[in-house]
Amino acid sequence: MVTDTDLAAAREEARRRDEADSLAALRERFHVPDGALYLDGNSLGPLSADAERTLTRVVEEWRERGIRGWTDADPPWFGYAEHLGERLAPLVGADPEEVVGANSTTVNIHTLVGTFYDECEGTPSILVDDLDFPTDHYAIRAQLRHRGLDPDDHLVVVESRDGRTIAEADIERALDEHDVGLVFLPSVLYRSGQLLDLPRITRAAHEHGSLFGFDLAHSVGVVPHDLSAYGVDFAVWCSYKYLNAGPGAVAGLYVNREHFGTTPALAGWWGHEKETQFDMAMTYTPAHGAGAWQTGTVPMLSAAPLEGALDVLEDAGIEAVREKSVALTDFLVDLVDEHLPECDVGTPRDPARRGGHVAVEHPDAARVSRALKARNVVVDFRRPNVVRVCPAPLYVGYEECVEFVAHLRAVLDDREYERVDARDGRVT
Ligand SMILES: Cc1ncc(COP(=O)(O)O)c(C=O)c1O
């Protein structure tokens, strides 16, 4: 059993690091739910005063200006998605017109995979991996079916060797062995937190004449990207995780400027060339940039919080966020190794190979995470054995990593997870 005294040195070290942390003051800008140890920002980031301010402003603009908000609001709602795109672009290493805030991530996968598959010659396969987030596969399979193709014959699924990570060499081998037209992979695996080598995979895809897209849901806002420099063809991401824009917030997408002018698979009037959108022509003329991949009207109430949320990230700087994220996850991994010997770390130990969260594995992870929740420690469980722990750098510090370990230690020592009620989550 590890006692509180054993963690005393870790606490002291954590305090020292928190005091020296140049991002620590940003925490004040967030409403972290009452008394919670909030370590779930890779699922849903908390509300910031900044996001609340821009949401409230848009609600007021709606109240005071009604429909005139499309032209007279500040910024005008008509170009709001493109405005968000300009602000998101530096986070992914793109030019402003290569990015737009649009749709949901799943819809963006549909439209971008559909668009780029149509650019392939013949009916080649689409390469994915077996640790992907399920929605990616659902959307890709549906796109294949819409083209009259059997997904089982047209998906190349790279299999993990260890159930946690994907080897880039296996992706390269699959590219050698199959006729792959399109590669679509996550930047960071949602369960283990492995960060794939994006430049290497993009290079390999292009050497094989394949187009390449990424799902950046688990990296945008915590890992800097340089998509245009890598030569990535397209990317999608959510805004409700590390971007803290709220539940179901408008998503983001990137299209490399080489592909501007391509007709989107899911064309809609909001992706029409802006200057002539209100001519209401029956034929669709795509907007010049990534904005062409919008479908319907920009969802202002789910887009507005992103504007303020980006203020916080811009004040922090994405490089500083990544630096702190690596330091926090390193610290947490060391603590787990030292104080929780019955748990494994499923996340790569090389910081260059991981995103912003840590997968703490335990054979009874489902009940363990329920017992943690009963202690107001907000983490999540992913089958079969992972407690995901996210020290999000904008509002989590080192001391909270120690607190997490202390709670988990107590849950294991007192076998609280064996006494947690599956229905109401209470420990008896
Ligand atoms: C990798 C990944 N892609 C996509 C999604 C979800 O997409 P959507 O916002 O359309 O629900 C998630 C949600 O957690 C995710 O982790």
The ligand as an SDF file (V2000), in Angstrom:
LIG
                    3D

 16 16  0  0  0  0  0  0  0  0999 V2000
  -11.4790   10.4290  -33.4210 C   0  0  0  0  0  0  0  0  0  0  0  0
  -12.8920   10.9270  -33.3700 C   0  0  0  0  0  0  0  0  0  0  0  0
  -13.5200   11.2210  -34.5060 N   0  0  0  0  0  0  0  0  0  0  0  0
  -14.8050   11.6670  -34.4900 C   0  0  0  0  0  0  0  0  0  0  0  0
  -15.4810   11.8250  -33.2950 C   0  0  0  0  0  0  0  0  0  0  0  0
  -16.9200   12.2470  -33.2060 C   0  0  0  0  0  0  0  0  0  0  0  0
  -17.4220   12.9700  -34.2530 O   0  0  0  0  0  0  0  0  0  0  0  0
  -18.7450   13.8260  -34.0930 P   0  0  0  0  0  0  0  0  0  0  0  0
  -18.3640   15.1320  -33.5090 O   0  0  0  0  0  0  0  0  0  0  0  0
  -19.2930   13.9020  -35.4590 O   0  0  0  0  0  0  0  0  0  0  0  0
  -19.6730   13.1230  -33.1620 O   0  0  0  0  0  0  0  0  0  0  0  0
  -14.8410   11.5470  -32.0980 C   0  0  0  0  0  0  0  0  0  0  0  0
  -15.5590   11.7150  -30.8130 C   0  0  0  0  0  0  0  0  0  0  0  0
  -15.0790   11.5220  -29.7470 O   0  0  0  0  0  0  0  0  0  0  0  0
  -13.5220   11.0720  -32.1330 C   0  0  0  0  0  0  0  0  0  0  0  0
  -12.8850   10.7700  -31.0060 O   0  0  0  0  0  0  0  0  0  0  0  0
  1  2  1  0
  2  3  1  0
  2 15  2  0
  3  4  2  0
  4  5  1  0
  5  6  1  0
  5 12  2  0
  6  7  1  0
  7  8  1  0
  8  9  2  0
  8 10  1  0
  8 11  1  0
 12 13  1  0
 12 15  1  0
 13 14  2  0
 15 16  1  0
M  END
$$$$
